[in-house]
């Protein structure tokens, strides 16, 4: 019997009584594992060997897992710092005492309450005295894996993988055993034939092609998995949203991420002592204040805050500081762009009717959970025209969301300092059935419009891009989409449907 050289080597190294793995046979024959695998499948097809397969799972620590093995998990360090204090610690003080830096801060806050270590509320960190960080099961699993021990809890390994602390790997282990026909072939004698994997000009011109054995390609052989790049789910969703709004007649706005509080809040008739404008919710920047503001508009905004609009108007009767208005912060909503455009400061054409939108980032000091992040994308939009009503606003939303296959949205009356009437929008999650808030909207108040010099109606909204993505992809946690805990496997396979 004439067989390719690799197959002969494999037959001679295999055993009829002891199954040998591909790796063992590769070592015995001094061949590459992929060559041995191909030869084993070819011999199996000839009935000379049997090939058994089993799947083995392994878990190894990532670089980040190795780091936390030595330095402790961020949430454990935060708990130790909070526990050692006499009472609740301010957020900054707790982070400093725990030695947390960069992404570790978000990681600690995301896992602190989940593990029952305590509560993070209103900018303060409180420790649960009954919690035992030395018994942290995730930390114990990291230590076990580092020692070479197995961790059998699949859910625990899944959490560690989602945090990027371990890499889970599945591999197929193949074992080869000689069949009776294989033993017979060896006893009768097998001859190695020269094999080639391609027909070359030299073989044709020399005539050697008639005497060589051509290797067969095995399309069932394992090949390394290659993960190509692809557009991020949120980028796909963002581009789709822009296409839809442009198709509905809107123009796009842009502007700075860091802006004066004047544009972010004061023009919106948000009182300067509103809780959302304190350091609990706002990311203030330690930079020089804005100097270039339209002075006439600054005066009108101050007058509106103090006295309201019209004879029956009433202001807030609370302190108003131009220094605060000029201070710079990261925008908590992209409505700052709307204020720049509606005021004429952005040199936009605002002769009614007009429609404008943006899909940009906003930043808030929120508590991280399944529907909140510290930075997120907001779909900002407004329509300016004569005699607008809530009916037109609701109809706009129904048309917009219909483009994404969302046929039912619900409206709930709401209060905003800058719109009246106002309402929130809710959609149903396709997997959990849970009602998720997907936006906020309303008709701009006279205190906003008259101060900006607008003489007709303006309806406006801020919608959540990530929550729209949750409704279209079925993601149940916003942190699966982006951030330090993003689920890369989900992002590789998720599709934006519309």
Beta strands, then each sheet from edge to edge (+ up, - down):
strand 1: 2-4
strand 2: 20-21
strand 3: 49-61
strand 4: 89-90
strand 5: 118-121
strand 6: 124-127
strand 7: 166-178
strand 8: 191-193
strand 9: 195-196
strand 10: 213-214
strand 11: 251-252
strand 12: 258-260
strand 13: 328-330
strand 14: 354-363
strand 15: 375-385
strand 16: 410-414
strand 17: 419-428
strand 18: 435-444
strand 19: 457-464
sheet 1: 1+ 8+
sheet 2: 2+ 7- 3+
sheet 3: 4+ 6- 5+
sheet 4: 9+ 10+
sheet 5: 11+ 14+ 15- 19+ 18- 17+ 16-
sheet 6: 12+ 13-
end
